[in-house]
Amino acid sequence: MFYGEYKHTIDAKGRLFIPAKLREKLGEEFIFSRGLDNCVCVYPKDEWEKFTAKIEELPMAKERRVRRFFYAGAYEGTIDSQGRVSLSQNYRTMANLEKDVVIVGNRSHLEIWSAEAWAEEQTYINNDEITEELIELGF
């Protein structure tokens, strides 16, 4: 399970350090995919399989664009000897990842946000709104 926030920087070559405890949970095989809200998602291979199995259950007429959204730019990632991953230029551009980033745990996967976008996202999260959503969900 992934949780927490980790602030790091991307170097000029698009490499990002992943903290050791997150690397352990990611394993040797993981997938980068486009995320909602203009972030980059990183899934351990087994969680990616669970996620994509749900996509495959959708009706074909609705599924095609969802597939394209998540699959078109997805790629397998590896960690180098210094604990870094390389982010594609497409994803760096899409998520506006230039230097300061925040790695966010989201239970089954990680999200990589620009520090600025993550700070903005935090303005949408407040106790009253979350409480309302939990009540609607039956908590």
C-alpha positions in Angstrom: 0.0 0.0 0.0 1.3 3.4 -1.0 0.8 6.5 1.2 2.5 9.8 2.1 4.0 12.7 0.2 7.6 12.9 -0.9 9.1 16.1 -2.3 11.9 15.6 -4.9 13.4 17.2 -8.0 13.7 16.0 -11.5 17.1 16.4 -13.0 17.9 17.8 -16.5 17.7 14.3 -18.0 14.2 13.7 -16.6 15.3 11.3 -13.8 13.5 11.3 -10.5 14.7 9.7 -7.3 12.2 7.3 -5.7 12.6 6.8 -1.9 13.8 3.3 -0.9 10.5 2.3 0.9 8.5 3.1 -2.3 11.0 1.3 -4.5 10.5 -1.8 -2.4 6.8 -1.7 -2.9 7.0 -1.0 -6.6 9.1 -4.0 -7.2 11.3 -4.6 -10.2 8.5 -4.3 -12.8 6.2 -1.3 -12.8 4.2 0.7 -15.3 4.0 4.4 -16.0 0.7 5.7 -17.2 -1.1 8.9 -17.7 -3.2 9.8 -14.7 -6.3 11.8 -14.2 -5.8 15.4 -13.1 -2.6 15.8 -15.2 -0.3 13.7 -13.1 1.7 10.6 -13.9 0.8 7.3 -12.3 3.2 4.5 -11.4 1.7 1.1 -10.9 3.4 -2.1 -9.6 2.9 -4.7 -12.3 0.2 -6.6 -10.3 -1.8 -3.5 -9.5 -1.6 -2.5 -13.2 -3.1 -5.8 -14.1 -5.9 -5.3 -11.7 -6.6 -1.8 -13.0 -6.5 -2.8 -16.7 -8.8 -5.8 -16.0 -11.5 -3.4 -14.9 -11.0 -1.4 -18.1 -11.4 -4.6 -20.1 -14.8 -5.2 -18.5 -16.2 -1.9 -20.0 -18.5 -2.1 -23.1 -16.4 -1.7 -26.2 -18.2 1.5 -27.4 -17.2 3.2 -24.2 -13.9 1.4 -23.6 -12.0 2.5 -26.6 -11.2 6.1 -25.5 -10.5 5.0 -22.0 -8.0 2.4 -23.3 -6.4 5.0 -25.5 -6.1 7.4 -22.5 -4.3 5.0 -20.3 -2.5 2.6 -22.7 -1.2 4.9 -25.5 1.7 6.4 -23.6 2.1 3.7 -20.9 5.6 2.2 -20.6 7.5 -0.2 -18.4 9.8 1.5 -15.9 13.1 0.5 -14.3 15.1 1.9 -11.4 18.7 2.7 -12.0 21.5 1.9 -9.6 21.0 5.3 -7.9 17.3 4.8 -7.2 16.0 6.9 -10.0 13.4 6.4 -12.7 13.3 8.1 -16.1 10.1 10.0 -17.0 9.3 10.3 -20.7 9.3 13.7 -22.2 5.6 13.3 -23.1 4.7 12.8 -19.5 6.9 15.6 -18.2 5.2 17.9 -20.6 1.7 16.6 -20.0 2.1 17.0 -16.2 4.3 20.1 -16.3 7.0 18.3 -14.5 10.0 20.6 -14.7 11.9 20.5 -11.5 10.1 20.3 -8.1 7.7 17.4 -7.9 5.7 15.6 -5.3 5.3 11.8 -5.2 2.0 11.0 -3.7 0.9 7.6 -2.4 -2.6 6.7 -3.6 -3.1 3.2 -2.1 -2.5 0.9 -5.1 -0.2 3.3 -7.0 2.0 6.4 -6.9 1.1 9.7 -8.5 3.8 12.2 -9.6 2.7 15.8 -9.6 4.4 19.1 -10.2 4.8 20.8 -6.8 2.7 23.7 -8.1 -0.2 21.5 -9.3 -0.1 19.4 -6.1 -0.4 22.6 -4.0 -3.4 23.7 -6.1 -5.0 20.3 -5.8 -4.8 20.7 -2.0 -7.0 23.8 -2.2 -9.8 21.5 -3.4 -9.5 19.1 -0.5 -11.2 20.3 2.7 -12.8 18.6 5.7 -16.4 19.6 4.8 -16.2 18.3 1.2 -14.5 15.0 2.2 -17.1 14.5 5.0 -19.9 15.1 2.5 -18.4 12.6 0.0 -17.9 10.0 2.8 -21.6 10.4 3.9 -22.7 9.9 0.2 -20.6 6.8 0.0 -22.2 5.3 3.2 -19.3 5.8 5.6 
